[in-house]
Amino acid sequence: MAKKLAVIGAGLMGSGIAQVSAQAGWDVVLRDVTDAALQRGTDGIKASYDKFVSKGKLEAAAAEAALARITTTTDLDAAADADIVVEAVFEDIDTKRDIFRTLDGLVKDETVLASNTSAIPITKIAAATQRPERVVGAHFFSPVPMMQLCELVRGYKTSDETLAKAREFAEGVGKTCIVVNRDVAGFVTTRLISALVVEAAKLYESGVATAEDIDIACKLGFGHAMGPLATADLTGIDILMHATGNIYTECQDEKFAPPEIMRRMVDAGDLGRKSGQGFYQH
């Protein structure tokens, strides 16, 4: 019998997680609050499958079968019989806690509740439930079908069994896992990229070097696939500012304080690729 996955949030991350999971044989229910959001999510999944098919990386029949394994809903109750639930909504702790509190009363006792958060401590999310030992971080990377990494985060009370189930799931959909053993804000990857983006933005802000040259330095000097300011534009200046702000609030370490230029860019609506303007024009 196929295992059932519920993905809460049909944005870029949620739809990507649904896509790779359906391709790996999971029955997936994708939930969002509006039909329009669900339509955008499933359109994106279909377009991505089509691209893989056109490049010869996926058989057309396999793509069709995977798409057929995904159902959509606006009803959170659809997660009730899931074996694993992955939450992938906006990085707001109150929203996440509300979802986990509701899921706690819906799902089976043995269900693993995972959050795709990139910066919020898992322990804070888990505390909204009566089963903190069943809550774990499963931080995928965008775009999910292309990026190999999944960062598994152990909350203060996450059990070994829950961590093992999360690893089995992530590896089963083709990811390589790292484990974050201590639930610090930002985990490993978001702390590293946040510190780099903040420093790069400060260098740009103070006129030390252009955005292009800062990114070239990181690509050619450090072997990075993409420079930090181009990464910020891809991720969204608002998303990264929110993530760095969450880390700063938690640890009060000045290196994570979002610089003024990032705050002004967000105020002005220069959010990166999605708005057409960020550190670069798109």
Stockholm file with secondary structure:
# STOCKHOLM 1.0

chainA/1-282         MAKKLAVIGAGLMGSGIAQVSAQAGWDVVLRDVTDAALQRGTDGIKASYDKFVSKGKLEAAAAEAALARITTTTDLDAAADADIVVEAVFEDIDTKRDIFRTLDGLVKDETVLASNTSAIPITKIAAATQRPERVVGAHFFSPVPMMQLCELVRGYKTSDETLAKAREFAEGVGKTCIVVNRDVAGFVTTRLISALVVEAAKLYESGVATAEDIDIACKLGFGHAMGPLATADLTGIDILMHATGNIYTECQDEKFAPPEIMRRMVDAGDLGRKSGQGFYQH
#=GR chainA/1-282 SS CCCEEEEECCSHHHHHHHHHHHHTTCEEEEECSSHHHHHHHHHHHHHHHHHHHHTTSSCHHHHHHHHHTEEEESCGGGGTTCSEEEECCCSCHHHHHHHHHHHHTTSCTTCEEEECCSSSCHHHHHTTSSCGGGEEEEEECSSTTTCCEEEEEECTTCCHHHHHHHHHHHHHTTCEEEEECSCCTTTTHHHHHHHHHHHHHHHHHTTSSCHHHHHHIIIIIHCCSSCHHHHHHHHCHHHHHHHHHHHHHHHCCGGGSCCHHHHHHHHHTCCBTTTTBSSSBC
#=GC SS_cons         CCCEEEEECCSHHHHHHHHHHHHTTCEEEEECSSHHHHHHHHHHHHHHHHHHHHTTSSCHHHHHHHHHTEEEESCGGGGTTCSEEEECCCSCHHHHHHHHHHHHTTSCTTCEEEECCSSSCHHHHHTTSSCGGGEEEEEECSSTTTCCEEEEEECTTCCHHHHHHHHHHHHHTTCEEEEECSCCTTTTHHHHHHHHHHHHHHHHHTTSSCHHHHHHIIIIIHCCSSCHHHHHHHHCHHHHHHHHHHHHHHHCCGGGSCCHHHHHHHHHTCCBTTTTBSSSBC
//
